[in-house]
Amino acid sequence: MKVFKTEQAEAKKRGLARTIDLVHYGIIKKKPALITNKYRIFALDSATGVSYMTSKSPQYISGHLRLLGKVNGGYPYKFKDLIEELFGSCPSSSEELEVCSGEVVAKSNLVTVDINSDKNPSYVLNGQDLPQDWNDRFDRWHCDPPYSEHAAKKMYGTSMPSVTKLLTEGARVTKSGGLLFLLLGFKNMQWHPKLVTRIGWLAITVVPNQEIRALHCYIKN
C-alpha cells in the first residue's frame, strides 16, 4: 500500500492519476474471470451480474449487479459480501466505521454510528459531525443514508442528511489508503472531497421490487 500511495502522489503531480491500476496495486482483490483487449470482467459469487474495468481506465471499476432486498431499508442480502469479494475483507486488526448504521450490529473492529439511540449503535452521533479526535482512524468507512426526505422522516424519524457532509467527514476519519463505500439511490454523484479519489460506481438492482441503488467507491489519498 505504501508503494501505491507513493506512486499515486507522483502520478498526480505529473497529471497521470488516471493510470493507477486497481488490480496491480491490490486494491481490487478479485481476479478477473475474463480478460480481453478492452475489458477485465469480474463475475461475482455474491451477486448476480458482472463488474468490469476497461483497459483505458484501470483505476475505475463499474458494473451492474442484482441483490435480494431486505425490509426496513437495511442493506440488501450479501451486500457486504460483494464488497469483500471485490476489495477483500478488512483485517481484524483494523477498524471499520459504519455511519447511519441502522440495523448493522457493531463488532470488535466495526464501530457503528447512528443518530437514533434505539438502534443501539456504538455511538449515538450525527454522521455529519464526527469527533475531531477520529482523524485518520479507520481503515474503511461505510454509509447508507436515507435516499429522500420522505424516507428519512417515515423510516428513521430524522431530517435528510447532507451526503456531501457525510462523505467529507468520512474522508477525514479514514486513513490514507483506506476505502470508503457510499450506498445511495440511483445517482451518479460526481462531487467528492479532495481527500479521496473515486475508484468505482456500481449500479445495484434490488429485487423483487426492482429498486435501483448506486454504490460509490473511493480511496483516501
C-alpha positions in Angstrom: 0.0 0.0 0.0 2.9 2.4 0.7 4.2 1.9 -2.8 0.8 2.5 -4.2 0.4 5.8 -2.2 3.9 7.0 -3.3 3.3 6.3 -7.0 -0.3 7.7 -6.8 1.1 11.0 -5.4 3.8 11.1 -8.1 1.3 10.3 -10.9 -1.0 13.1 -9.7 1.9 15.6 -9.9 2.6 14.5 -13.5 -1.1 14.6 -14.4 -1.2 10.8 -14.7 -3.6 9.9 -11.9 -5.9 8.0 -14.3 -3.2 5.4 -15.0 -3.3 3.8 -11.5 -4.2 0.2 -11.9 -6.5 -1.1 -9.0 -5.7 -4.7 -9.7 -2.0 -4.2 -10.0 -1.8 -2.4 -6.6 -4.1 -4.9 -4.9 -7.0 -2.5 -4.3 -9.2 -4.9 -6.2 -8.6 -8.4 -4.7 -10.8 -10.3 -7.1 -9.1 -11.9 -10.1 -10.8 -11.2 -13.4 -12.8 -14.0 -14.8 -12.2 -12.8 -18.3 -9.6 -10.6 -19.8 -9.8 -9.1 -23.3 -8.1 -6.3 -25.1 -10.8 -3.9 -23.9 -12.2 -5.3 -20.6 -11.3 -7.1 -17.4 -14.6 -8.8 -16.3 -15.3 -9.9 -12.7 -18.0 -12.5 -12.2 -19.1 -12.4 -8.6 -20.3 -15.3 -6.4 -22.1 -12.9 -4.0 -24.3 -11.2 -6.6 -25.9 -11.8 -10.0 -24.3 -9.7 -12.7 -20.8 -8.5 -13.6 -18.4 -5.8 -12.8 -15.7 -4.6 -15.1 -12.7 -2.4 -15.8 -11.6 -1.1 -19.2 -8.1 -1.2 -20.4 -8.1 2.6 -20.7 -9.4 3.1 -17.2 -7.8 0.5 -14.9 -8.3 3.0 -12.0 -12.1 2.6 -12.0 -14.5 -0.3 -11.6 -18.1 -0.2 -12.9 -20.9 -2.8 -13.2 -24.5 -3.8 -12.8 -25.4 -6.3 -10.0 -28.6 -7.7 -8.6 -29.2 -8.4 -4.9 -32.2 -9.6 -2.9 -33.6 -6.7 -0.8 -34.4 -6.6 2.9 -37.3 -4.8 4.6 -36.9 -1.6 6.7 -34.3 0.0 4.5 -31.4 -2.3 5.5 -28.6 -3.4 3.2 -29.6 -5.9 0.6 -28.6 -9.5 1.4 -24.9 -10.2 0.7 -24.2 -6.5 0.1 -21.2 -6.6 2.4 -20.1 -9.9 0.8 -19.9 -8.3 -2.6 -17.7 -5.5 -1.2 -15.4 -8.1 0.4 -15.3 -10.2 -2.7 -14.1 -7.3 -4.7 -11.9 -5.4 -2.2 -11.1 -8.1 0.3 -12.1 -8.2 4.0 -10.9 -5.6 6.5 -8.2 -7.3 8.7 -9.3 -8.0 12.3 -6.5 -5.7 13.5 -8.1 -2.8 11.5 -11.2 -0.7 12.3 -14.2 -0.1 10.2 -16.8 2.6 10.7 -20.5 2.3 9.7 -22.3 5.6 9.6 -26.1 5.8 9.5 -25.8 2.3 10.7 -29.4 1.4 11.4 -29.7 -2.4 11.9 -26.0 -3.0 11.4 -24.6 -4.6 14.5 -21.3 -3.4 16.0 -18.4 -5.9 16.2 -15.0 -5.9 17.8 -13.4 -4.0 14.9 -16.7 -2.4 13.5 -17.8 0.8 15.1 -21.4 1.9 14.4 -22.7 5.4 14.4 -26.4 6.4 14.3 -28.4 9.4 15.3 -31.1 7.1 16.8 -30.3 5.5 20.2 -32.9 2.8 19.7 -30.7 1.2 17.0 -28.1 0.5 19.7 -25.1 1.9 17.9 -21.6 2.1 19.4 -22.0 5.9 19.4 -25.2 8.0 19.2 -23.8 10.7 16.9 -24.6 12.6 13.8 -22.5 11.2 10.9 -22.2 14.7 9.5 -20.2 15.8 12.6 -17.9 13.1 14.0 -15.5 13.6 16.9 -12.4 15.6 16.0 -10.0 13.0 17.5 -11.2 10.4 15.0 -8.9 11.9 12.3 -7.3 9.2 10.1 -8.6 6.5 12.4 -10.5 4.0 10.3 -9.4 1.7 7.5 -12.9 1.6 6.0 -15.9 3.8 6.1 -19.4 2.7 5.1 -22.5 4.8 4.8 -26.1 4.0 3.8 -28.1 7.2 4.4 -31.8 7.8 3.7 -32.4 8.4 0.0 -35.1 11.1 0.3 -36.7 13.5 2.8 -39.8 11.3 2.8 -37.8 8.1 3.6 -35.8 9.9 6.3 -38.9 11.1 8.1 -41.0 8.0 7.6 -38.4 5.3 8.2 -35.9 6.9 10.5 -37.7 9.9 12.1 -34.9 12.3 11.1 -34.3 15.0 8.6 -32.5 14.2 5.3 -28.7 14.4 5.9 -26.3 16.1 3.6 -24.5 13.5 1.5 -21.6 15.9 0.9 -21.2 16.5 4.7 -21.3 12.7 5.4 -18.7 12.0 2.8 -16.5 14.9 3.9 -16.5 13.6 7.4 -15.9 10.1 6.1 -12.8 11.3 4.2 -11.5 13.0 7.3 -11.7 10.0 9.6 -10.4 7.4 7.1 -6.7 6.6 7.0 -4.6 7.3 4.0 -5.0 4.4 1.6 -8.3 3.4 3.3 -11.5 2.7 1.4 -14.9 4.4 1.5 -18.2 2.9 0.4 -21.3 5.1 0.0 -24.6 3.5 -1.0 -27.2 5.9 -2.4 -30.3 5.8 -4.5 -29.7 5.7 -8.3 -27.4 8.6 -8.6 -24.1 9.2 -10.2 -22.6 11.6 -7.7 -19.7 13.4 -9.4 -18.6 15.5 -6.5 -16.2 14.2 -3.8 -13.8 15.7 -1.2 -10.3 16.4 -2.4 -9.0 14.0 0.2 -10.4 11.0 -1.8 -10.3 9.6 -5.3 -13.3 7.9 -7.0 -12.4 4.3 -7.9 -15.8 2.8 -8.6 -19.5 3.2 -9.3 -21.7 0.0 -9.3 -25.4 0.0 -10.2 -27.4 -2.4 -7.9 -30.9 -3.6 -8.8 -32.7 -4.6 -5.5 -35.2 -7.4 -6.2 -38.1 -8.1 -6.0 -39.3 -4.5 -6.1 -36.7 -3.5 -8.7 -35.3 -0.5 -6.8 -32.0 0.8 -8.2 -29.2 1.8 -5.9 -25.7 3.0 -6.6 -22.5 2.1 -4.7 -19.9 4.8 -4.8 -16.3 3.6 -4.0 -13.4 5.9 -3.0 -9.8 5.6 -1.7 -8.3 8.1 0.7 -5.4 9.9 -0.9 
